[in-house]
Amino acid sequence: FVWTSAFPQASGERRLPQSFFSPAHLLLSVSATTRLFTLVLVVQPQRVLLGMKKRGFGVGLWNGFGGKVQPGETVEQAARRELEEESGLTVDTLQKMGCITFEFVGNTELMEVHIFRADSFHGNPTESDEMRPQWFELDKVPFKSMWPDDIYWFPLLLQKKMFLGYFKFQGQDTILDYSLNEVEKL
């Protein structure tokens, strides 16, 4: 399929690869270990809640709310817990929108990130030790201060389209390879 974004930073037409897995991903996935992570984006009409990462992995970047899945937790339980810990918000419903596998050169551990969307919530966004929440109008999403992959899948999430993806990074700011496919179900 062809994805065209309305976001100014993603100008032009982008043709996405036909297959989800790249050859490099298939080779690495045999020998690498995978850790499960979650990411929650709270979306309201014409705006999205992001958090400025204050410490740890991704410090200094705007992102959704999430983290590691703990032993004994489901992915959805972890997503709810992380959202509350990092933003003070609780949700009745989470809609799973995507799953992206991340590979970082030099690290044999893959990150499998399960991405959720919440359209309603309880509470007021509150700063935590890890994140400083802020609402952004949809036409002012700060992609230049976010992970570089976000500009590819974020529009799909906003359009309520489900997706599977793979991104290979050199460091935290260079995408070496990727694939991203819209799917019917997860």
Residue pairs with C-beta under 8 A, 6 or more apart in sequence:
1 16
1 181
1 182
2 13
2 14
2 15
2 16
3 13
3 14
3 16
3 152
3 155
3 156
3 180
3 182
4 12
4 13
4 14
5 11
5 14
5 151
5 155
6 155
7 139
7 141
7 143
7 151
7 154
7 155
9 143
9 144
9 151
10 143
10 151
10 152
10 155
14 152
16 179
16 180
16 181
17 178
17 179
17 180
17 181
18 181
19 179
19 181
20 164
20 165
20 166
20 179
20 181
21 29
21 166
21 179
22 166
22 168
22 177
22 178
22 179
24 103
24 168
24 177
25 101
25 103
25 166
25 168
25 177
25 179
28 103
28 110
29 101
29 110
31 108
32 103
32 108
32 109
32 110
33 108
33 109
33 110
34 101
34 109
34 110
34 111
34 112
35 68
35 69
35 109
35 110
35 111
35 112
36 68
36 69
36 75
36 78
36 112
36 114
37 66
37 67
37 68
37 69
37 111
37 112
37 113
37 114
38 66
38 67
38 69
38 75
38 78
38 79
38 82
38 113
38 114
38 115
38 116
39 63
39 64
39 65
39 66
39 79
39 113
39 114
39 115
39 116
40 64
40 65
40 66
40 79
40 82
40 83
40 91
40 94
40 115
40 116
40 117
40 118
41 48
41 49
41 50
41 64
41 97
41 115
41 116
41 117
41 118
41 157
42 48
42 49
42 64
42 65
42 83
42 87
42 89
42 91
42 118
42 119
42 121
42 125
43 49
43 117
43 118
43 119
43 157
43 158
44 119
44 135
46 137
46 138
47 135
47 136
47 137
47 138
48 135
48 136
48 138
48 141
48 158
49 87
49 89
49 125
49 133
49 134
49 135
49 136
50 62
50 63
50 64
50 133
50 134
50 136
50 141
50 142
50 146
51 62
51 63
51 64
51 65
51 86
51 87
51 130
51 131
51 132
51 133
51 134
52 60
52 61
52 62
52 131
52 132
52 134
53 59
53 60
53 61
53 62
53 63
53 130
53 131
54 129
54 130
54 131
54 132
55 129
55 130
56 130
58 147
58 172
60 145
61 145
61 146
61 147
62 134
62 136
62 142
62 145
62 146
63 131
63 146
63 147
63 150
64 115
65 82
65 83
65 86
65 87
65 131
65 133
66 78
66 79
66 82
66 83
66 86
66 113
67 78
67 82
67 85
67 86
68 78
69 75
69 78
70 78
70 81
73 81
75 114
76 94
76 96
76 116
79 94
79 114
79 116
80 90
80 91
80 94
83 89
83 90
83 91
83 118
84 90
85 128
85 130
86 128
86 130
86 131
86 133
87 125
87 126
87 128
87 131
87 133
88 123
88 124
88 125
88 126
88 128
89 118
89 121
89 122
89 123
89 124
89 125
90 121
90 122
90 123
91 118
91 120
91 121
91 122
92 120
92 122
93 118
93 119
93 120
94 116
94 117
94 118
95 116
95 117
95 118
95 119
95 160
96 114
96 115
96 116
96 162
96 186
97 115
97 116
97 117
97 156
97 157
97 160
97 161
97 162
97 163
97 186
98 114
98 115
98 153
98 156
98 157
98 162
98 163
98 164
98 165
98 186
99 112
99 113
99 114
99 115
99 164
99 165
99 186
100 112
100 113
100 115
100 149
100 153
100 163
100 164
100 165
100 166
100 167
101 110
101 111
101 112
101 113
101 165
101 166
101 167
102 110
102 111
102 112
102 113
102 149
102 166
102 167
102 168
102 169
103 110
103 166
103 167
103 168
103 169
104 111
104 168
104 169
104 170
104 171
105 168
105 169
105 170
105 171
105 176
115 153
115 157
117 157
117 160
125 133
125 134
125 135
126 133
127 133
136 142
138 158
141 154
143 150
143 151
143 154
147 172
148 169
148 173
148 174
148 175
149 165
149 167
149 175
149 178
152 165
152 178
152 180
153 163
153 165
153 180
156 162
156 163
156 180
156 182
157 163
161 182
162 182
162 183
162 184
162 185
162 186
163 180
163 181
163 182
163 183
164 180
164 181
164 183
164 186
165 178
165 179
165 180
165 181
166 177
166 178
166 179
166 180
167 175
167 177
167 178
168 175
168 176
168 177
168 178
169 175
169 176
170 176
